[in-house]
Amino acid sequence: MRLRVSSGLLPVLALGTLTAAAGGMASGVRAEEASITGVPEDSLAAGWNDPVRAAFASRGITYGVNWIGEYWNVASGGNSQGSNFDGRFDVHTDIDLEKLVGWKGAVIHANAFYIHGIGASTERVGNIFAVSNIEGYETFRLDEIWLEQSLLEDKLKVKVGSIAADTEFFISDTASQFINGTFGWPGITAADQAAGGPGYPLASLGVRLQYQPTDNLNILAAVFNGSPANPFSENPQKDNNHGVEFRLQDAPLLMVEAQYKYDAGLPGTFKLGGWKQFNHYATDFLDPTVLDTSYGIYGIIDQQIWKGADDKAINAFVRVSGSPDKQNLIDTYFDTGIVFTGFVPGRKEDAFGAAFGYGHISNKFSQAQADPDSDFTSDVISNYESVLELNYLAKIRPGFAISPDFQYIWNPGGRVGSDSDDLKQIPNAAVVGVRTILNY
């Protein structure tokens, strides 16, 4: 569900979320079965008789190991052309404390990454909306570790610990089909929040409340430490190298979101949310001596638009967001996409789709670039970045999937190049790749 990369506009930006295809526990009856056997539905071990996993599961302990490997080729444009390989191991565990020690309604979750290889965005493209949502600084890293307590017959849940906002806030279920980082943790939050915000691969200490008064309405609110790493660092991922710098010294980041599920003949979900960055780390582009607070608002629609026989379905999503332009790199953001599932004969779980994302560079930032006396002076004036992604997800068997992918990126970095290019414009980039997913 997440990512952070270098670009010509800021040294490091955080983008994206893990795709749903990266693994996870099934719902309903299958989730209950998995809680007994300890084996998720989407696992290479599905259907196996694993007495070790079953013994742990009987005590409330489930675990998994996932790996994603990717090959990318920048066929044209960007800062350079050529191939890259990157990957990520993910180890995670969930502990039901009621089964383990009799603590009713309490669970513990923890997961860690080993990110390896150099991503296409970091080495070749120089864009804001990173080509891959697993791209990151190569290291072993703790991601989340938290305790969640359920209250009021599970209507209220309180989570405390090191939390990743991009697993719950500002996400679209339909968009999880896609690999580009902006379709997970959107580029606007990654660019505008301190050190990229609590998004992949960095989490922040915080408290999250979830209140679900009805089956249709869900309300989320969270307060995070305002920056997951030194907010003035040129590379926040390197600064918080292993994810164990549990910062408490920064002013807070507040996030809220309301989610409403409806059924107007076909099911859909509407989400409305916002965030407030209280840290005085956002630079006023026209007066760099001034540090300001920041905020953003957003809306999301996930909608099934057609349902046929044999699990055939068409789903679509739209997300929009805005932030004030005097201190934020991206002031307007929009993405949308459509996913077709079950249309390939004999492959009812396969899906293919197209998505488009657009981020408008702040007018105030562009004005500062045009000012010869500004700290942001550039020979090329930024205006926007956008990306088109075409994706196919082939589920070969439980726990094994392959995903060919094509992306075209307009105005990488918002037009302005990286420092190594002497602020020259980066050409539009065409990128092709394939992702392999293994879940155990």
C-alpha positions as CSV (number, residue, x, y, z in Angstrom):
1,M,0.0,0.0,0.0
2,R,3.4,2.8,-0.3
3,L,6.9,4.9,-1.5
4,R,9.5,7.6,-1.5
5,V,11.8,8.8,-4.3
6,S,14.1,11.6,-5.5
7,S,12.9,14.2,-8.0
8,G,14.0,17.5,-9.5
9,L,11.5,19.4,-7.4
10,L,12.3,18.1,-4.0
11,P,15.2,15.9,-2.9
12,V,12.9,13.2,-1.6
13,L,9.1,12.6,-2.0
14,A,7.0,9.8,-0.6
15,L,4.5,8.1,-3.0
16,G,2.2,5.2,-3.2
17,T,0.8,2.3,-1.3
18,L,1.2,-1.5,-1.4
19,T,-1.1,-3.1,-4.0
20,A,-3.8,-5.3,-2.6
21,A,-2.2,-8.1,-4.7
22,A,0.7,-8.0,-2.4
23,G,-1.2,-10.2,0.0
24,G,-3.6,-10.1,2.9
25,M,-6.2,-12.1,4.8
26,A,-9.4,-13.1,3.1
27,S,-12.7,-11.9,4.5
28,G,-15.8,-13.6,5.7
29,V,-15.8,-17.4,6.0
30,R,-12.4,-17.8,4.4
31,A,-10.9,-15.3,6.9
32,E,-12.4,-17.4,9.7
33,E,-10.8,-20.5,8.2
34,A,-7.5,-18.7,7.9
35,S,-7.6,-17.8,11.6
36,I,-7.9,-21.6,12.3
37,T,-5.2,-22.9,9.9
38,G,-3.0,-19.8,10.0
39,V,-2.8,-19.8,6.2
40,P,-4.3,-16.8,4.2
41,E,-6.4,-17.6,1.2
42,D,-3.9,-15.8,-1.1
43,S,-0.9,-17.9,-0.2
44,L,1.3,-20.4,-1.8
45,A,0.5,-22.6,1.3
46,A,-3.3,-22.4,0.7
47,G,-4.7,-25.9,1.1
48,W,-1.6,-27.3,2.8
49,N,-1.7,-29.1,6.1
50,D,0.8,-26.9,8.0
51,P,0.8,-28.0,11.7
52,V,3.2,-25.3,12.7
53,R,1.1,-22.5,11.4
54,A,-2.1,-24.1,12.8
55,A,-0.5,-24.4,16.2
56,F,0.4,-20.8,16.3
57,A,-3.0,-19.8,14.9
58,S,-4.7,-21.7,17.8
59,R,-2.9,-19.3,20.1
60,G,-3.9,-16.3,18.1
61,I,-0.6,-15.8,16.2
62,T,-0.6,-15.6,12.4
63,Y,2.2,-14.6,10.1
64,G,3.3,-14.3,6.5
65,V,6.2,-13.7,4.2
66,N,5.7,-11.9,0.9
67,W,8.1,-10.9,-1.9
68,I,7.6,-8.6,-4.8
69,G,10.2,-8.4,-7.6
70,E,10.1,-6.0,-10.6
71,Y,11.9,-5.4,-13.8
72,W,11.5,-2.0,-15.5
73,N,12.8,-0.5,-18.7
74,V,12.7,3.2,-19.4
75,A,12.2,2.9,-23.2
76,S,12.3,6.6,-23.9
77,G,12.6,10.0,-22.2
78,G,13.4,10.6,-18.6
79,N,16.9,11.5,-17.5
80,S,18.3,8.2,-19.0
81,Q,17.1,5.0,-20.7
82,G,17.8,1.5,-19.5
83,S,16.7,-1.2,-17.2
84,N,16.2,-1.5,-13.4
85,F,15.4,-4.3,-11.0
86,D,14.0,-3.6,-7.5
87,G,12.2,-5.7,-4.9
88,R,10.8,-6.0,-1.4
89,F,10.5,-8.7,1.2
90,D,7.8,-8.2,3.7
91,V,7.4,-10.1,6.9
92,H,4.3,-9.5,9.1
93,T,2.5,-11.0,12.1
94,D,-0.8,-10.4,13.8
95,I,-1.4,-11.5,17.4
96,D,-4.9,-12.0,18.8
97,L,-4.3,-11.2,22.5
98,E,-7.7,-12.7,23.5
99,K,-6.6,-16.1,22.3
100,L,-3.1,-15.7,23.6
101,V,-3.6,-14.2,27.1
102,G,-7.3,-13.6,27.5
103,W,-7.2,-9.8,26.7
104,K,-10.6,-9.3,25.0
105,G,-10.6,-7.2,21.9
106,A,-6.9,-6.5,21.7
107,V,-4.6,-7.3,18.8
108,I,-1.0,-6.5,18.0
109,H,0.4,-6.1,14.4
110,A,4.0,-5.7,13.2
111,N,5.7,-5.9,9.9
112,A,9.1,-5.2,8.5
113,F,10.6,-4.8,5.0
114,Y,13.8,-5.5,3.2
115,I,13.8,-3.1,0.2
116,H,16.5,-3.9,-2.4
117,G,17.5,-2.6,-5.8
118,I,17.2,0.8,-7.3
119,G,13.9,1.9,-8.7
120,A,13.3,3.4,-12.2
121,S,12.1,6.7,-10.8
122,T,15.1,7.2,-8.6
123,E,17.8,6.3,-11.1
124,R,16.3,7.2,-14.5
125,V,13.0,9.1,-14.7
126,G,13.2,11.8,-12.0
127,N,9.4,12.0,-11.6
128,I,7.2,12.8,-8.6
129,F,4.6,10.0,-9.2
130,A,7.0,7.1,-8.7
131,V,6.8,4.3,-11.2
132,S,6.6,1.7,-8.4
133,N,4.9,1.8,-5.1
134,I,7.6,-0.5,-3.5
135,E,10.5,1.7,-4.6
136,G,12.6,3.0,-1.7
137,Y,16.0,3.4,0.0
138,E,17.7,0.0,0.2
139,T,17.7,-1.2,3.8
140,F,16.1,-3.4,6.4
141,R,13.2,-1.4,7.9
142,L,10.6,-1.8,10.6
143,D,7.3,-0.5,9.2
144,E,4.3,-0.7,11.5
145,I,4.1,-1.9,15.1
146,W,0.9,-1.2,17.0
147,L,-1.7,-2.3,19.5
148,E,-5.4,-2.0,18.7
149,Q,-8.2,-2.3,21.3
150,S,-11.8,-2.8,20.3
151,L,-14.6,-1.3,22.4
152,L,-18.3,-0.8,22.4
153,E,-19.0,-4.2,20.8
154,D,-16.4,-3.5,18.1
155,K,-17.9,-0.2,17.1
156,L,-15.0,1.7,18.4
157,K,-11.3,0.7,17.8
158,V,-8.3,2.5,19.2
159,K,-4.9,1.9,17.6
160,V,-1.7,3.1,19.3
161,G,1.9,2.7,18.0
162,S,4.0,3.3,14.9
163,I,1.3,3.6,12.3
164,A,1.2,4.0,8.5
165,A,-1.5,6.4,7.4
166,D,-1.6,5.1,3.9
167,T,-3.1,1.8,5.0
168,E,-6.4,3.5,5.9
169,F,-6.5,7.1,4.8
170,F,-7.0,8.5,1.3
171,I,-7.0,5.1,-0.4
172,S,-9.2,3.6,-3.1
173,D,-9.8,-0.1,-3.2
174,T,-10.1,-0.1,-7.0
175,A,-6.9,1.8,-7.4
176,S,-5.0,-1.0,-5.7
177,Q,-4.9,-2.7,-9.1
178,F,-2.2,-0.2,-10.2
179,I,1.6,-0.1,-9.5
180,N,2.5,3.6,-9.8
181,G,2.9,5.0,-6.3
182,T,0.5,7.9,-6.7
183,F,-2.4,5.5,-7.0
184,G,-1.7,4.5,-3.4
185,W,-0.5,7.3,-1.2
186,P,-1.2,10.2,-3.6
187,G,1.5,12.4,-4.8
188,I,-0.1,15.5,-3.3
189,T,0.2,14.2,0.3
190,A,3.6,12.7,-0.3
191,A,4.9,16.1,-1.7
192,D,3.1,18.4,0.8
193,Q,3.4,16.7,4.2
194,A,6.6,16.9,6.2
195,A,9.2,14.2,5.1
196,G,6.5,12.7,2.9
197,G,4.1,12.0,5.7
198,P,3.5,8.7,7.4
199,G,3.4,6.8,4.1
200,Y,5.5,4.0,2.7
201,P,8.1,3.1,3.7
202,L,8.0,5.4,6.8
203,A,5.5,5.2,9.6
204,S,5.0,7.7,12.5
205,L,4.0,7.3,16.2
206,G,0.4,8.1,16.6
207,V,-3.1,7.3,17.8
208,R,-6.0,6.3,15.5
209,L,-9.7,6.1,16.4
210,Q,-12.1,4.3,14.2
211,Y,-15.9,4.6,14.9
212,Q,-18.4,2.5,13.0
213,P,-21.9,3.3,14.2
214,T,-23.6,1.4,11.4
215,D,-22.5,-1.0,8.7
216,N,-22.6,1.8,6.1
217,L,-20.7,4.6,8.0
218,N,-17.1,4.5,9.2
219,I,-15.3,7.5,10.7
220,L,-11.5,7.6,11.1
221,A,-9.4,10.2,13.0
222,A,-5.7,10.1,13.8
223,V,-3.0,12.2,15.4
224,F,0.6,11.4,14.3
225,N,3.9,12.8,15.3
226,G,4.2,15.5,12.6
227,S,7.2,14.0,10.7
228,P,8.4,10.4,10.4
229,A,12.0,11.6,10.1
230,N,14.0,14.8,10.3
231,P,11.8,17.2,8.3
232,F,14.8,19.1,7.1
233,S,16.7,16.0,5.9
234,E,17.6,15.7,2.2
235,N,16.8,12.0,2.5
236,P,14.3,11.2,5.2
237,Q,14.4,7.5,4.5
238,K,18.2,7.5,5.1
239,D,17.8,9.7,8.1
240,N,15.3,7.1,9.7
241,N,17.3,4.3,8.1
242,H,15.7,1.3,9.9
243,G,12.3,2.7,10.9
244,V,13.2,2.7,14.6
245,E,13.6,6.5,15.1
246,F,10.4,6.9,17.1
247,R,10.1,10.6,17.0
248,L,7.9,12.5,19.4
249,Q,9.4,16.0,19.2
250,D,7.5,17.2,16.1
251,A,4.2,19.1,16.3
252,P,1.2,16.9,15.2
253,L,-0.3,15.9,11.9
254,L,-4.1,15.5,12.1
255,M,-6.0,13.3,9.6
256,V,-9.8,12.7,9.5
257,E,-11.9,10.8,7.1
258,A,-15.6,9.8,6.8
259,Q,-16.5,6.7,4.7
260,Y,-20.0,5.9,3.5
261,K,-21.0,2.7,1.7
262,Y,-24.2,2.8,-0.4
263,D,-26.0,0.6,-2.9
264,A,-27.7,2.4,-5.7
265,G,-28.3,-0.7,-7.7
266,L,-24.6,-1.3,-7.6
267,P,-22.3,-0.9,-4.6
268,G,-20.1,2.1,-4.0
269,T,-18.2,4.0,-1.4
270,F,-17.8,7.7,-0.9
271,K,-15.0,9.1,1.3
272,L,-14.4,12.7,2.4
273,G,-11.3,13.6,4.4
274,G,-8.7,16.2,5.2
275,W,-5.4,16.7,7.0
276,K,-3.7,19.5,9.0
277,Q,0.1,19.7,9.3
278,F,0.8,21.8,12.4
279,N,4.6,21.6,11.9
280,H,6.2,24.9,10.8
281,Y,8.2,23.2,8.1
282,A,6.4,24.2,4.9
283,T,8.3,27.0,3.1
284,D,6.5,30.0,1.7
285,F,7.8,29.9,-1.8
286,L,7.7,33.7,-2.3
287,D,9.3,34.4,1.1
288,P,11.6,31.5,2.0
289,T,12.3,33.0,5.4
290,V,8.7,32.2,6.5
291,L,7.8,28.6,7.6
292,D,4.1,27.8,7.6
293,T,1.6,25.2,8.5
294,S,-0.3,23.3,5.8
295,Y,-3.4,21.4,5.2
296,G,-5.4,19.5,2.5
297,I,-8.9,18.2,1.7
298,Y,-9.9,15.3,-0.5
299,G,-12.8,13.2,-1.8
300,I,-13.0,9.7,-3.2
301,I,-15.6,7.6,-5.0
302,D,-15.2,3.9,-5.5
303,Q,-18.1,2.6,-7.7
304,Q,-19.0,-0.7,-9.3
305,I,-20.5,0.3,-12.7
306,W,-21.3,-3.1,-14.1
307,K,-21.8,-6.6,-12.8
308,G,-22.2,-9.7,-14.9
309,A,-22.3,-13.4,-14.7
310,D,-19.3,-15.6,-13.6
311,D,-17.9,-12.8,-11.4
312,K,-17.4,-10.4,-14.3
313,A,-17.4,-6.8,-13.0
314,I,-16.3,-3.3,-13.9
315,N,-15.2,-0.9,-11.2
316,A,-14.1,2.7,-11.3
317,F,-12.6,5.2,-9.0
318,V,-12.1,9.0,-8.8
319,R,-10.0,11.0,-6.2
320,V,-9.6,14.8,-6.0
321,S,-7.6,16.8,-3.5
322,G,-6.5,20.4,-2.9
323,S,-4.0,22.3,-0.7
324,P,-3.1,26.0,-0.5
325,D,-0.4,27.0,-3.1
326,K,1.8,29.4,-1.2
327,Q,3.6,26.7,0.7
328,N,2.8,23.4,-1.0
329,L,4.5,21.9,-4.0
330,I,1.3,20.4,-5.4
331,D,-1.9,22.4,-4.9
332,T,-4.4,20.4,-7.0
333,Y,-4.5,16.7,-7.6
334,F,-6.8,14.3,-9.5
335,D,-6.7,10.7,-10.4
336,T,-9.2,8.2,-11.9
337,G,-9.2,4.7,-13.3
338,I,-11.3,1.7,-14.4
339,V,-10.7,-2.0,-13.8
340,F,-12.2,-5.0,-15.6
341,T,-12.3,-8.3,-13.7
342,G,-13.1,-11.8,-15.1
343,F,-13.3,-10.9,-18.8
344,V,-10.5,-13.3,-19.9
345,P,-12.0,-16.7,-20.7
346,G,-10.9,-19.3,-18.2
347,R,-9.3,-16.7,-15.9
348,K,-12.1,-15.2,-13.8
349,E,-9.7,-13.7,-11.2
350,D,-7.5,-11.9,-13.7
351,A,-8.0,-8.1,-14.0
352,F,-6.9,-5.3,-16.3
353,G,-7.4,-1.6,-16.2
354,A,-6.2,1.9,-17.0
355,A,-5.6,4.8,-14.6
356,F,-4.6,8.5,-15.0
357,G,-3.1,10.8,-12.4
358,Y,-2.5,14.6,-12.5
359,G,-0.8,16.9,-10.1
360,H,-0.7,20.7,-10.7
361,I,2.5,22.4,-9.4
362,S,1.8,25.3,-7.1
363,N,1.5,28.7,-8.9
364,K,3.5,30.3,-6.1
365,F,6.3,27.8,-6.7
366,S,6.3,28.5,-10.4
367,Q,6.4,32.3,-9.7
368,A,9.4,31.7,-7.4
369,Q,11.1,29.8,-10.2
370,A,10.7,32.7,-12.6
371,D,12.1,35.2,-10.0
372,P,15.9,35.5,-10.6
373,D,16.4,36.5,-7.0
374,S,14.5,33.5,-5.5
375,D,16.0,30.5,-3.8
376,F,14.0,28.4,-6.3
377,T,15.1,30.1,-9.6
378,S,15.0,27.7,-12.5
379,D,15.6,27.9,-16.3
380,V,12.5,25.7,-16.7
381,I,9.2,26.7,-15.1
382,S,7.2,23.9,-13.5
383,N,3.5,23.4,-14.3
384,Y,2.3,19.8,-13.8
385,E,3.1,16.1,-13.9
386,S,0.7,13.4,-15.1
387,V,0.8,9.7,-15.6
388,L,-1.1,7.1,-17.6
389,E,-0.9,3.5,-16.5
390,L,-2.1,0.3,-18.3
391,N,-2.0,-2.8,-16.1
392,Y,-2.8,-6.5,-16.2
393,L,-2.9,-8.7,-13.1
394,A,-2.7,-12.4,-13.9
395,K,-3.3,-14.7,-10.8
396,I,-1.4,-17.8,-11.7
397,R,-2.4,-19.7,-8.5
398,P,-3.0,-18.7,-4.9
399,G,0.0,-16.7,-3.7
400,F,1.5,-16.3,-7.2
401,A,0.7,-13.5,-9.6
402,I,2.4,-11.7,-12.5
403,S,1.5,-8.1,-13.5
404,P,2.8,-6.6,-16.8
405,D,2.6,-2.8,-16.8
406,F,3.0,0.2,-19.1
407,Q,3.3,3.8,-17.9
408,Y,3.6,7.1,-19.8
409,I,4.7,10.1,-17.8
410,W,4.2,13.7,-19.0
411,N,6.5,16.4,-17.5
412,P,8.5,14.2,-15.1
413,G,9.3,16.2,-12.0
414,G,6.7,18.8,-13.1
415,R,9.0,19.7,-16.1
416,V,12.1,20.8,-14.1
417,G,15.0,18.4,-14.1
418,S,17.2,17.1,-11.3
419,D,20.2,19.0,-10.0
420,S,22.5,16.8,-12.1
421,D,20.8,18.0,-15.2
422,D,21.4,21.6,-14.5
423,L,17.7,22.2,-14.2
424,K,16.9,21.2,-17.8
425,Q,13.5,20.0,-18.8
426,I,13.1,16.2,-18.5
427,P,11.6,14.6,-21.6
428,N,8.3,12.7,-21.3
429,A,9.0,9.1,-20.4
430,A,7.7,5.7,-21.5
431,V,8.2,2.9,-19.1
432,V,7.4,-0.8,-19.4
433,G,7.8,-3.5,-16.8
434,V,6.6,-6.6,-15.1
435,R,6.0,-7.4,-11.4
436,T,6.1,-10.8,-9.8
437,I,4.3,-11.4,-6.5
438,L,4.8,-14.3,-4.2
439,N,2.8,-14.7,-0.9
440,Y,3.4,-17.4,1.7
